[in-house]
Amino acid sequence: MTDRSHPAANRLTAESAEEHFVQLVTEHQPRIGAYIQSLMGDANRAADVLQETNLVLWRRKSDYQVGKPFLPWAFGIARLQVLSNLRDKRRAPSLLDADVAELVSTEVETEAERLHDIQSALSECLNSLPEKRRQMIQNRYFESQTIDQIANTMSQGSSNVRVTLMRVRRQLAECIERRLATGGAS
């Protein structure tokens, strides 16, 4: 058992928290960049704002509450950076002004939260599948195996795998809809 009062134990905990934070920023970097791009309309300025956002995310990492959805929090910081950039650079032409960027950002943030809910429901639904079906989905969609590769691995015909995948996709879609309708409960 680790003694958390010991300085080395606290350092390890802080290091793992920093690693987790870096992992979250890295994992969501494309979405944060796309979000900023959608608000800026100018790829060069968006790239600059993304870098500024990354710096602010790092400086404010202690404000992030572990276990809470990361993307909406990061989008909030990115939105403030976009608005700051738009206000500071009024002289430079921009496709969007600050008011329009504010309206667009609200819509994008709402969609990001919905995406998080869908991903959580999908994860729960995948975990509820029987092992063989879960493995089939894993092989096809996470490892990009062909139908024929899966059929060979599972000693089944290609048409059987195709039909099974279609049924599992339908089952997953229904499961996701149920979970979203009931707020995550099965």
C-alpha angles and dihedrals in degrees: 000000000000119000104225091194089066112095093228091054091051090049091052091049091049091047093052090047090052091048090051091050092049089049091053093048091047094046093050097038095105092051093046090049092049090048092053091045090052090055098041103040090202115093095204094050090042090055090052092048090048090056091047089048091052090053092050091046089054093047091049098041090117088061092061113097110220111234094031119106107278100202099063089048091049091045089055091055092044091051091054090049091050092049091047091050093048091050093045094048101044088134092062115075115253132184090225132038122215095265094053091044089053092053094046092047092057091054094047092048091051090051091048090055090049090050090052090052091049092049091050091049091048091052092051092046092049090051090053093057121101111263096253093052093044089051091050091053090045092052095046104039107022099035096030095229118167123246089251092052091051091046091053093046093049096038092238135123119266093240090052091052091047092052092044092051091050090052093046092050090052090047091050092048091052091046091051092049091050093049093048092047092052096041095255100316117125 
